[in-house]
């Protein structure tokens, strides 16, 4: 195998009939791979046609984010693998657990996720482990993706922790089949699995973020530990698009691939519509999203999806019963929001007019 180039493309990689057909596989090797004898973790990305920086304007630039983190000393280098789709119909089949979508405008049917996993586990991963110097154990193997790819990453890792110990779930389609993934977690009843999980969403896809926060809450109840093997990231102004996922790729990789535990060093409350202001201003009847930020010592901002807020004067503002981050202006006046998280206290002044 010629490893003189850091980018290797395998055309028409056969899936053995397990998934939707042969496809292109793109591999990004760490800098210096050809000169070293080191073995590397591997992260597999679905939707491989937009994973790397040579894929055009819709690229998620995973390779660039990885290389910068390695240069900064934030993570150890890994091998990145992009798994392209056979077609839009093949994508719908491969990345979904059931035929029923729950999406009124989604014309394709799915249900081939287990076959897609078998393709990775029985054909692609063994080939990678044979041809490249990998660390094949589950703790050193990740799977990631966005949208349907994020849903697939979660379910594959959740169902198969013997293969994958990391799951990067970006802007995931949690609503597929009316919350299939939620039902799967709730029906499990077991303890936390040995998987490091990242979930996220943006302010312009707020339903996706709320779903990600719900998944986070279910996993925390099951025994995952926030900041250790579970992380959430609310990307305040982001939409459901690769450009937004690219902008937070560094954060996701930093959490999944970090060398050491991430110590909490600060806790903050902010107004999501204007994170730079230290005062929230709203009119009676208006709403604002208040987010809680848990900052780690390497500069990584994580989100606390369900913080415990205290309102000094609840006659002035109140939080929505259905959304623990949505603040309502009730009557004119000024009050203070506060919250305590892992020994840190944060506060925010609120003025209603």
Secondary structure, DSSP 8 states (H G I E B T S, - for coil): ---SSSEEEEEEE--TTSSS--EEEEEE--TTTTT----BEEEEESSGGGTSTTS-TT---HHHHHHHHHHHTSB--EEEEEE--S-HHHHHHHT-SSS----TT-------HHHHHHHIIIIIHHHHHHHS-B--SGGGEEEEEETHHHHHHHHHHHH-TTT-SEEEEES--TTTTTTHHHHHHHHH-----S-EEEEEEEGGGHHHHHHHHHHHHHHHHHT--BTTTEEEEEETT--SSHHHHHHTHHHHHHHHHBSS---EEEEEEEETT-TT-SEEEE-TT-EEEEEEEEEETTS-EEE-TT--EEES-TTTEEE-SS-TTEEEE-SSEEEEEEEEETTEEEEEEEEE-
